[in-house]
Amino acid sequence: MAHVKEVAAGSATEVVTEIVTEVVSESASANDTVIRWGIVGTGRIARRFAQGLAYVPNARLAAVWSRRAEPAAAFAEEFGGEVCASFDALLESGIDALYIATIHDSHADYAIAALQAGVHVLCEKPAALNQPQLLRVLDAARAAQRLFMEAMKPPFYPLYRKLRAHLNADPIGTAGFARAGYSMSGVPAGQPVLSLEHAGGGLLDIGVYGIFFVVDWLGAPRDVQTLGRLGPTGVDTFASLNSLHERGGISQVFCGLDLQGKGDALLMAEHGHVTIHEPWWNPARATIRYADGRVVELAEPFEGGGLNYETAHFCELIRAGQLESPVMPHSKSLQMIAMADAARAALGLKYAGE
């Protein structure tokens, strides 16, 4: 059993979070300043982000940079924006915000450099490889007085927000158990997710979604029990986490790269339970079953691939002069990476420099 190191937490109630979010939205509605975005990286997730920008009011892609010139040129040809000759040139191109869409081991360095250059940062998950690294990123954000947020998409989807609102109005009680996970087999050899050098593995790639879900509903992890295995390349290919959380609840998270597994999420309380149907991290349907026999079905389609919702929220925060998201606060990112750190320690998985 791994005892998770305490981190500073200032989590508000869901009602307060909703109020703060509404205030930010109202403040932003009176300000139609165009947010100029830069992107570092041109892979699949970068493409989804660029596609989603078309659904975000008053936001545009202004510049892009990748270590490889040809993909960057093709990316800009498709989505627009200036192709920059270097990362420094990207930061000096007049962008307001940077989306980091590179492999895991580079996230913290790019984030710190951008923050120090006065650029707001939306960083793809995981925000850093470990808790000490994330603390350095957050220190840089505070010193620069710039907005930093880990790009964790589920809580911004219409379905997830509708579920929150429904449970506030018609509760099932205090959550006492949460489970989430997904496992995918057949990952091609040579992919970064299988690379120890690039901080691959299931935990930081897909497991972080499940970790978000249980932390979001149960609070910070206190004790984490982990079983799992490392694959031929040295990264975790399957992990199962059982954890006790600060609010007294218990969670189960699983993630894998060598088995094919279901991807729904479950939340249980005294007066009912909720299933967010797969793929729960792109949530569109949920079923609430109450102890009194009632069944409520929620359905909320999404547009633009889904990344547009977190991007729109981030733009609103910039316009409102906020330095931290009330939906995805720094404390939550710290709690999530602490849980991943504890799991990796149990598996004996270390990355370069740790």
Stockholm file with secondary structure:
# STOCKHOLM 1.0

chainA/1-354         MAHVKEVAAGSATEVVTEIVTEVVSESASANDTVIRWGIVGTGRIARRFAQGLAYVPNARLAAVWSRRAEPAAAFAEEFGGEVCASFDALLESGIDALYIATIHDSHADYAIAALQAGVHVLCEKPAALNQPQLLRVLDAARAAQRLFMEAMKPPFYPLYRKLRAHLNADPIGTAGFARAGYSMSGVPAGQPVLSLEHAGGGLLDIGVYGIFFVVDWLGAPRDVQTLGRLGPTGVDTFASLNSLHERGGISQVFCGLDLQGKGDALLMAEHGHVTIHEPWWNPARATIRYADGRVVELAEPFEGGGLNYETAHFCELIRAGQLESPVMPHSKSLQMIAMADAARAALGLKYAGE
#=GR chainA/1-354 SS CEECCCCCCCCCCHHHHHHHHHHHHHHHHTCCCCEEEEEECCSHHHHHHHHHHTTSTTEEEEEEECSSHHHHHHHHHHHCCEECSSHHHHHTSCCSEEEECSCGGGHHHHHHHHHHTTCEEEEESSSSSSHHHHHHHHHHHHHHTCCEEEECCGGGSHHHHHHHHHHHHSCCCSCCEEEEEEECCCCCTTCGGGCTTTTCSHIIIIIHHHHHHHHHHHCSEEEEEEEEEECTTSSEEEEEEEEEETTSCEEEEEEESSSCBCCCEEEEETTEEEEECSSTTSCCEEEEEETTSCEEEEECCCCTTSHHHHHHHHHHHHHTTCSSCSSSCHHHHHHHHHHHHHHHHHHTCCCTTC
#=GC SS_cons         CEECCCCCCCCCCHHHHHHHHHHHHHHHHTCCCCEEEEEECCSHHHHHHHHHHTTSTTEEEEEEECSSHHHHHHHHHHHCCEECSSHHHHHTSCCSEEEECSCGGGHHHHHHHHHHTTCEEEEESSSSSSHHHHHHHHHHHHHHTCCEEEECCGGGSHHHHHHHHHHHHSCCCSCCEEEEEEECCCCCTTCGGGCTTTTCSHIIIIIHHHHHHHHHHHCSEEEEEEEEEECTTSSEEEEEEEEEETTSCEEEEEEESSSCBCCCEEEEETTEEEEECSSTTSCCEEEEEETTSCEEEEECCCCTTSHHHHHHHHHHHHHTTCSSCSSSCHHHHHHHHHHHHHHHHHHTCCCTTC
//
